[in-house]
């Protein structure tokens, strides 16, 4: 079982989440007010989706001995206008680079993460439409 603790910090008008083995803090803004002090809860959900899927892709490509040199994931979410503002669409754009990287293997790794391995995407998919796009480029020498 995983545990994350979220504690109110009234002096900063935000929450702080502690989790993981090292208990690293994450500042969390109020969703719609106050100065930016960190991620909003909805942004954290998108970041969780992107990082969960990205780690899957990195691990799959490592096992395939693919020469991945960089990977970034842009996660775009569209929320319902009315409360509770649930996500209706979540799109992940994977941008991978490497010297001699096999684009088909990258696309397959993304598909496996999306449909089989990423717990966050599996959870979101119960509420929102999830889609992934992949762009592969050759890394500079």
N, C-alpha and C positions, 0 to 999 in steps of 0.2 A: 504494500500500500504506500502511496506517495502522500506526503503532507507538505503543504505550503501554509505559512502563517501570514495573515494580512493584518497589520496594526495601524490604527489611526494615528497620525501625527498632527495634532491640532495646531501647533505653532507654525507648521509649513502648509497647512490646509491641504493635506494629501494623505494617502496611505503608503505604507511601505510593505512590500512582500518579501518574506524570507523563505528560501527553499533550497532544495538540493543538498548535497553532502557538505558543501562549503558554506552554506547559509549566506550566499551573496544577496545583497539587497537590491530591489527594483522599486523605483519611485513610481507611483501610480496617481495620475491626475484625477480630479473630479471629471466626469464625462463631458460636461457642457459649461463649465464655469471656471473662473480663477486663472491665475497665471500658469503657464506650462511648467510643470515640474518633473515631467516624465511621460510615460505612455499613458493613454487612456485605457480602460479595461478592454474596449473593442479593438484598439490597436494591438494590445497584447495578444488577443486571440489570433489576429492575423499574423503577428510575429511568430507565435507558437506554430501555426500551420506551416509557414514558410521554413522555419528552422527544423521542424520535425521531418518534413519531406526532403529538405536539403541533405540532412544527415543520412537518410536512407539512400539517396542518390550517390553521395560520396562513398558510402560503404559498399554499395553494389558495384560501382565502377572500380574501386580498389580491388575487390575480389576478382574482377575481370582484367585486372592489370591495365586499365585504361589510363593514358597519360593526362589526367585532368589537372590543370594548373590553376583554374579559377572557376568558381560557381557563385552566382548570385541569384536570388529569387525575389521578384517583386510581387507582392500579394495585394490584389485590388479587391475590396469588398463593397458591395452595395447593400445598404440596410433598408429595411421597411421604414416608411416615413412615420408610421404611428407606433406608439409604445407597444411592446417593449423594444422596438427598433432591431429586431432580429435580422441577421444577415440573410439575404435572399440569393445572392450570387457571390461566389468567391472564385477569383481567377488567379492562378499562379503562373508567372512567366519565369522560366528557368533559362538563364544565360550561362552557358558552359563554354569553356575554352581549354584547349590543349593542343599539343603538337602531335598530329596524327590521330586525334580523337575520333572514334567511330560514332557518327551521329545516330545511327540506328540503335546502338547500345545505350547511348544517353537517353534517347526517347523511350526505350524499353525500361530503363531504370526509373525514369519518372513515372511511367505507367504502373510499374510495380508498387512504387511508393503510394501513388494515388489510390490504387484499388486494393492493395493487400497489406502494406506495412505501416503506414502512418496512422497512428491512433488519433491524432488531432483531426486529420481530414476525415477519418471514418466517423468521428463524432459530429463534425460540422455537416457532413453529407446527410445526416438525419434531418436537417432543417433547411439547408441551402443547396443550390446547385453548385457543384465544384467542377472546375475545368482547369486544365493545364496546357500551356504552350511551351515549346522548347526552341531555343535558338542556340546553335553550335557554331563556334568560329575557331579558326586556326589561331593558336597563340603565336605571338612574335618570337623570333629566334633569340 
